[in-house]
Amino acid sequence: MATGSGDPWSVPLGPSRSEGTRRLDVVGFGQISLDRVATVDAFPHPGGHESQLGGALDRPGGQIATAVLAARTLGCRAALGGAIGDDAEGQSALAPLRAAGVDTAGVAAVPEARTRSAWIFVRRGDGERSVLGWRDPRCAIPSDLRDRTAIADARLLLVDTDDLDLARWAVDVARQVGTATVLDVDRADPDTCRLARDCDFPIVSELFVRDLSDLLDVEKVLGELLAGASRLAIATLGPRGAVAMLPGGATRRQAAEAVSVVDTTGAGDVFRGAFAWAVLEGWGAGACLAVAGAAGAHACQGLGAQAALPTAERLRAHASAPAA
């Protein structure tokens, strides 16, 4: 990676953890889930032959819960906000975060609601997965109970679009108090596109790109996101790595690291958590992209979203890796 002062990819994205006196490095608002993970020989087709199902295992997950846990594993002071049901599943979903030292005081246990759940079918051989998720519409934080304190106390906010109203509120608060924002968004519609353009670092999926471009024109989609307030836009493309773009159109591609893939479920979530950590380490966009890509690849080596979280020691070497 070039390090000259003229290289826009080496300019720190900031703010680093050494700046200011905020209590938290990262706060996340969004999806918390208890997943049931099962392996299959092949994904079923309507009217097709039966596919053999492996034993189902309960595994903590959820996009933002996993991203926050990844950031905490890398050394960030972290907190989580969102909602679970007032049930045993919710406590199981929070258990690894609490054990890691994540502040979960901002997670509401909603009476009579059920914690979000998902069936995740992981294909043996290549680790690709198919997800059937369910979210109880009652499982949400009422607007009058939302606490902006944690966002004001943090340097960086992680948010998804599982509860779009909550995400919109959190991003608006972050902009008011000067907290950087990282968005995890899977599908594109007018509301999610508007939210993405309002975030510092929208990280979108391949499905999001396909929703906006039949030809999978990644650069066109990233350029449209950068027409707003965004400072760096990234598209994650699974085994084809990731593409990032800076305002002005400078583009960088990051190849996927070759690993033995068990399950791709948590790759994007861990990518985002590691990206947040790298931003707070004070690295430039190129290093942040490389580190996040390595983290996402590492996450594919365990069964379940949170089974293979990388350490800081594992990732630091990628901060100076050359671009693909």
Secondary structure, 3 states (H helix, E strand, C coil): CCCCCCCHHHCECCCCCCCCCCCEEEEEECCCEEEEEEEECCCCCCCCCCCCECCCEEEEECHHHHHHHHHHHCCCCEEEEEEEECCHHHHHHHHHHHHHCCEEEEEEEECCCCCCEEEEEEECCCCCEEEEEECCCCCCCCHHHCCCHHHHHEEEEEEECCCHHHHHHHHHHHHHHCCEEEEEECCCCHHHHHHHHCCCEEEEEHHHHHHHCCCCCHHHHHHHHCCCCCCCEEEECHHHCEEEECCCCCEEEECCCCCCCCCCCCHHHHHHHHHHHHHHCCCEHHHHHHHHHHHHHHHCCCCCCCCCCCCHHHHHHHHHCCCC
